[in-house]
Amino acid sequence: MTWMETERAALVDTFRDADPDADTLCEGWTVRHLLAHLVLREHRPVRNAVELAARRPPGREVFLGSLVERARTPAGYAALLQRFAGGMSAANPVSWPGDGAHLLEYVIHHEDVRRGGDEPAEPRVLPPDEVRAIWARLAPFAKLGYRRSPVGVVLAVPGGPRAVVRRAADAVVLTGDPVELALHASGRRTAADVEVMGRPKTVERFLDHFAGDPDPQPGQGSARIR
């Protein structure tokens, strides 16, 4: 079993236990919306691309909205969850990139469900090998997320590896576990347990630059998780 499959199985359990109408970290999306998005992304990628291009306000998407409406009843939600739980066939081109395209997607959206609402859950303790797999895919993702940072950015795991994701004369060091760093890079900064370190003026420039960022809209986080 790949790590994306492991994470999807865990996410299925979380979807099953969650209130479909609960808020998520994605502004404007409930748990039901997020589940519908994952099904649309994997089984109707062309329609998902159309939704991305249209950039409609969250909750007013056409194709996504159709799936959401069909999942309004308990039976409809269970059917949608079963479709996601079934995964993608080997013949589905969306499945071909494997962990490279889907692991961070699942990890971040899993935390969107767990940490949304008024009582966010505590960070999970993941298998060390899964944490390493997340870290291995984090740097390219974070380079996109911090591409407009006014200062350099270095990612650091406490007692572990480091990665430069934006080079500049002055830089901040973002310290946290790989999942927290992924959340921060994707725009979910208030939900991420990340310490920002560096020269005071450098830290101030970094924080000021991102201070006005709203909660990530679906598909519009810094590194466009959708």
C-alpha positions in Angstrom: 0.0 0.0 0.0 1.3 3.4 -0.9 1.3 6.3 1.5 -1.4 8.1 -0.5 -3.6 5.0 -0.1 -2.8 4.9 3.7 -3.7 8.5 4.0 -6.9 8.1 1.9 -8.0 5.3 4.2 -7.5 7.5 7.2 -9.3 10.4 5.6 -12.2 8.1 4.8 -12.6 7.3 8.5 -12.5 11.0 9.3 -15.1 11.8 6.7 -17.3 9.0 8.1 -17.1 10.3 11.6 -17.4 14.0 10.7 -20.5 16.2 10.5 -21.0 16.7 6.8 -22.2 20.3 7.5 -19.2 21.2 9.7 -16.9 24.0 8.5 -13.4 23.2 7.2 -10.2 25.3 6.9 -11.3 26.0 3.3 -13.3 29.2 3.4 -16.8 28.6 2.2 -16.6 24.8 2.1 -18.2 22.3 4.5 -17.0 18.7 5.0 -19.5 17.7 2.3 -18.0 20.2 -0.2 -14.5 18.9 0.5 -15.5 15.3 -0.1 -17.3 16.2 -3.3 -14.2 18.1 -4.4 -12.0 15.0 -3.9 -14.4 12.9 -5.9 -14.6 15.5 -8.7 -10.8 15.9 -8.8 -10.2 12.2 -9.2 -13.1 11.0 -11.3 -14.0 14.1 -13.3 -10.7 15.9 -13.8 -11.9 17.9 -16.8 -14.9 19.2 -14.9 -12.6 20.0 -12.0 -10.3 22.0 -14.3 -13.3 23.9 -15.6 -14.3 24.8 -12.0 -10.7 26.0 -11.3 -10.7 28.2 -14.4 -14.1 29.6 -13.6 -13.0 30.7 -10.1 -16.5 31.0 -8.8 -17.0 31.9 -5.1 -16.7 28.9 -2.8 -20.0 27.1 -2.5 -21.3 28.3 -5.9 -19.4 25.9 -8.1 -21.6 24.2 -10.8 -20.2 20.7 -11.1 -19.2 20.5 -7.5 -22.5 21.9 -6.4 -24.3 19.1 -8.2 -22.3 16.5 -6.3 -22.9 18.3 -3.0 -26.7 18.4 -3.6 -26.8 14.7 -4.3 -25.0 14.2 -1.0 -27.4 16.2 1.1 -29.1 13.0 2.5 -27.3 10.5 4.7 -27.6 7.9 1.9 -26.2 10.3 -0.6 -23.3 11.3 1.6 -22.5 7.6 2.2 -22.6 6.9 -1.5 -20.2 9.8 -2.2 -17.9 8.6 0.5 -17.9 5.1 -0.9 -16.9 6.5 -4.3 -13.9 8.2 -2.8 -13.0 5.2 -0.6 -12.9 3.0 -3.7 -10.0 5.0 -5.0 -8.9 5.3 -8.6 -8.4 2.5 -11.1 -5.0 1.9 -12.6 -6.6 2.9 -16.0 -7.4 6.4 -14.6 -4.6 8.8 -15.7 -5.2 10.9 -12.5 -3.9 7.9 -10.5 -0.6 7.6 -12.4 1.5 10.2 -10.5 0.8 8.3 -7.2 2.2 9.9 -4.0 3.7 12.7 -6.0 0.4 14.2 -6.9 -1.9 12.9 -4.1 -0.1 12.5 -0.8 0.1 16.2 0.1 -3.4 16.7 -1.3 -4.8 14.1 1.1 -2.7 15.2 4.1 -3.7 18.8 3.8 -7.3 18.2 3.1 -7.4 15.7 6.0 -6.3 18.5 8.3 -8.8 20.8 6.7 -11.5 18.6 8.1 -9.8 17.8 11.4 -8.9 21.4 12.3 -11.9 23.2 10.9 -14.7 24.6 13.1 -14.6 25.8 16.6 -12.8 22.9 18.2 -9.9 21.9 16.0 -8.3 18.5 16.6 -4.7 18.2 17.8 -2.0 17.2 15.3 -1.8 13.5 14.5 1.2 11.3 15.2 2.0 9.7 11.8 4.3 6.8 11.0 7.9 8.0 10.6 8.1 6.6 7.0 5.0 8.6 6.1 6.5 11.8 7.6 9.6 11.2 5.6 7.5 10.8 2.4 5.7 14.0 3.1 9.0 15.8 3.7 10.4 14.4 0.4 7.6 16.1 -1.5 7.4 19.3 0.5 10.2 21.5 -1.0 8.8 21.8 -4.6 5.4 22.5 -3.1 6.7 25.1 -0.7 8.8 26.9 -3.4 5.5 27.6 -5.1 3.8 28.6 -1.9 6.5 31.2 -0.9 7.4 32.4 -4.4 6.3 35.9 -3.6 7.9 36.1 -0.2 9.9 39.3 0.2 12.6 37.4 2.1 14.3 34.0 1.8 12.6 31.0 3.3 14.2 27.9 4.9 12.1 25.0 6.1 13.4 23.1 9.1 12.2 20.0 11.0 13.2 20.1 14.7 16.3 17.9 15.0 15.9 16.9 11.4 16.5 18.1 7.8 16.4 21.6 6.3 15.5 22.9 2.9 15.9 26.3 1.2 12.8 27.0 -0.7 13.4 30.7 -1.5 16.8 32.3 -1.7 17.5 35.9 -0.6 20.1 37.9 1.3 17.9 37.7 4.4 15.8 34.7 5.3 13.4 33.4 7.8 13.5 29.8 9.1 10.2 28.1 9.4 10.4 25.3 12.0 7.8 22.6 12.4 6.9 19.0 11.6 6.4 18.3 7.9 2.6 18.3 8.1 2.6 21.7 9.8 5.0 23.1 7.2 2.8 21.8 4.4 -0.2 23.5 6.0 1.7 26.8 6.3 3.0 26.7 2.7 -0.5 26.0 1.4 -1.9 29.2 3.1 -3.4 27.6 6.2 -1.0 29.6 8.4 -3.2 30.3 11.4 -3.9 26.5 11.7 -0.2 25.5 11.3 2.1 24.9 14.3 5.1 26.6 12.8 7.7 28.9 14.5 9.1 31.7 12.4 12.7 32.6 13.3 15.2 35.1 12.0 16.4 38.7 12.4 13.5 40.8 13.8 13.2 43.0 10.8 13.3 40.0 8.4 10.6 38.2 10.4 8.5 41.3 10.5 8.7 41.7 6.7 7.7 38.0 6.2 4.8 38.2 8.6 3.6 41.5 7.3 3.6 40.2 3.7 1.3 37.3 4.6 -0.7 39.0 7.3 -3.5 40.1 5.0 -4.0 36.6 3.6 -7.5 35.3 4.2 -8.2 31.7 5.0 -7.5 29.7 1.9 -10.3 29.5 -0.5 -10.7 26.0 -2.1 -7.9 25.6 -4.6 -6.6 29.1 -4.0 -4.1 28.5 -1.1 -0.5 29.6 -1.7 0.4 26.4 -3.4 -3.1 25.8 -4.9 -4.1 22.6 -3.1 -7.3 21.6 -4.9 
